[in-house]
Amino acid sequence: NAAGVSVAHRDAETGARVSLLGPRGLPASVLVDGARRVVSQTGQTSFVPLEAYTVADVGIQPASSDDLAYDQSADRFVAYPGNVIQVRRALEPVRIFVGQLVDQAGQPIANALLRRGAIIGKTDSAGYYQIDGAVGQSLTAETATDSRCTFVIAAHQDTDRAFIDLGRTICD
């Protein structure tokens, strides 16, 4: 289904097969009913045995203090003998971008709503902003006068840091 959860039949196993997606090597705990059962990492699939004829809530939690975005919900399953529940979860590093939004002439764009579909931030009176996002994302800035422009979060050499200063960003 849309949540990346399916049930597959296996003759000799009852449990959850949890695949962790995202940049390779990010550590995460696989939780069953809120308790850590396995420590795994992105790029790997782990099998967690479940007792047959029980209800289990299966989810994940980052195993480190890194700033990671992940689905914090748990999926509830009934474990039947011979069933292996397939769960796919993604962990992505959270990046906070700060900068100043300016027009083509280099003038700050004040009080603009920043959108990536929904509103994700707003520039202050001097055009400064702080948003979360990913390199390469295209954003729209809307001003009080209903003018719009777009900008793309530029590549940066410090991609392993949580806070990235983009400096002046020109809005086309």
Secondary structure, DSSP 8 states (H G I E B T S, - for coil): -TTSEEEEE-SS--EEEEEEESSTT-EEEEEETTEEEEEEETT-EEEEE--TTEEEEEEEEESSSS-EEE----EEEEE-TTEEEEEEEEEEE-EEEEEEEE-TTS-B-TT-EEESSSEEEE--TTSEEEEEE-TT-EEEEE-TTS-EEEEE----S-TTSSEEEEEEEE--
